[in-house]
Amino acid sequence: MKKILILFGLSVIFAGCGNSIEQKIANTPEGKLAQCLTEKGAVMYGTQWCGHCSDQKKAFGSESKEFLPFVDCDKKTGTCTKEGITGYPTWKFSDGTTLTGTQSLEDLAQKTGCSYPL
């Protein structure tokens, strides 16, 4: 019984932590943009070692990058080959268009119809 109560208590604590993190991210403009990009079907293809990819992720902030629609081409080589990815970062959009290189958050918002303050 004591073990069950301890496990229950830990699950409540961890569940509460997850909610506060999501609320914090949802309240940042960059977090909202990252979520919107995902909802609109935008995908960023890159690698962990790519400096431009790191710069692109940094633009969203450390808390928001968890919501970025990112595909690591070192781990998903088949997906990236199928999508025709030859440089990093490459953004692909639901309308079939692509943008290569580091993009401003304003340009990504405009491309997808997401809101982002200028």
N, C-alpha and C positions, 0 to 999 in steps of 0.2 A: 504494500500500500504506500509506503514511504517513497519507493522508487517511482511509482506512478505519479504521485504529487510533485516530485522533483521534475520529472519529464514534462508534466503539464505546465508547471511554472516556467520552465525554460522555453517551451513552445510559445507561451504567451509573450515572454520577453522578446524572443526573436521575431515573432509576428508583428509586434509593435515597432520594432526597429525598421523593418521593411517598409511599413507604411509611412514613417516619418521621412525616410530617404526618398520615396516616390513623391511625396508632397513637396519636398525641397526642390527636387529636379523639375517637377511640373511648374513650379513658380518662377523658374528662370527663363528668360527669353530664348536662350540657347537650348535649354531642355525642351521647351515647347516646340522649337523649330526641329530638333532631332526627332521628336515624336511625330510631328507632322510629315517630315520627309519619309519616315517609315510608312506611315499611313497612306501616303501618296504613291508608294511603290518605287521611290528612289533608292538606289543602292550604290555605295562607295566600294570599289574594288581597290585593294592595295596589299601591302605587306607590313609586317612589324618593323622591318629594317629600313623602310623607305622614309627618308627625311621629309619629303613633301607630304606624305601621308600623316606623319607625326604632326606637322604644322597644321594640316587640315583638322585633325582631331583636337589639337590644342585650341583652335578657334572656337570650338564648342564648349570648352571648359572641361575640367576633369570629372565633374559630376554628371555632365550631360553625355559624355562619350559612350556611356553604357547603353544609351538609346539609339546611337547611330546605327544605321543600316549598313554595317561594314562586313565585307567578305575578305578574309585573309587568303590571298592567292597562293601563299606557301602551303597552307593547309587544305585548300580547296582548288587544287590545280586543274582538275577536270572541269569544274564549274567555270573557272576563269578562261580556260581554253575554249570551252563551248560558247562563252559570251564574247570571245574575240578580244580579250583584254591583252594589250601589248605594252602599256605604260601605266605608271601609278602616280597619283591616284586617278582612277577613271570613275566618273559618276555615270550611271545609266538610269534613265527615267522611264516611266510607264508608257510614254508615247514613242519609245524606241530610240530616242536621241541620246547622245552621250556628250559629256564635257570631260576633257582631260586636264590634269594639273590641279593645283590648289585653287579652290573657288572661294569667293567671298560669301559670307552667310547671306548677305543681301541678294546676291545673284542666285543662290540656291533657292531662296524664298521666292523670288520672282519667277524662276523657272517652273516651280511646282505649285504656285498659288498659295503658299504658306505665308502666314503673317510673321514678320520680323521687324522690330523697330530699326529705323535707319539712324 
